[in-house]
Amino acid sequence: MKFHLKYFIYLFPLLLLDFFCFKDIVNYFSSTKNDLKSYDIQIKIIVYFVNAIVEEVLFRGIILSFFIKHFVGNQKNFILYSSFASSVLFGLFHAMNFFTNEFEMSSKAVIYQIYASFAVGFLLCIIYLKTRNLLYIILSHFIYNFYLYLSQSSYKHSEFQSSQSNFNLISIFIALLYFGLPLFVGLIYFYLFVNKDQELRSLLGKI
């Protein structure tokens, strides 16, 4: 699919996230505390890129399309419901980190990750439906996962890990706002760019 200048508007949240993640990635490799072996890094790049492809094709491609087919004939807000349903499954999918614990997070931090994955998943659904191109989303997904890996491997702590040091009502509320920010942005983008897009609704109705 050809790139249009208007995509910058739709992709702005991802570009902003990519900028901060990529900045930290560059800082990590330029730091004297970089003690990762090049072989390990190459393997992780392959693993996280394949992971990004699989997850995006599955959740933003197949599963989102499935829910659109399910809701399109029965619900006026079928795009909203489909995006939420796909995102809930995307969030629950990350519950596997209770067992794999890839980023060495505590159980409380994994709970935050599940919520954050749901919120990010919703935003990705909206951006994907508007651009109808998985490439941008896959690249952002890869950059963010690789950033988390490097953060866990360096003197920094994962944002999920550090956010749950004081697990009280105030910290929970702050975490809900912080990790839920992509959900709020996704809702804004939905009502600005998707909800009244009759061409998109007509196109999705033919899926």
Salt bridges, closest charged atoms under 4 A:
ASP24 OD1 - LYS23 NZ 3.88
ASP24 OD2 - LYS156 NZ 3.38
GLU55 OE1 - HIS94 NE2 3.98
GLU55 OE1 - HIS141 NE2 3.23
GLU56 OE1 - ARG60 NE 2.77
GLU56 OE2 - HIS141 ND1 2.49
ASP197 OD2 - LYS130 NZ 2.42
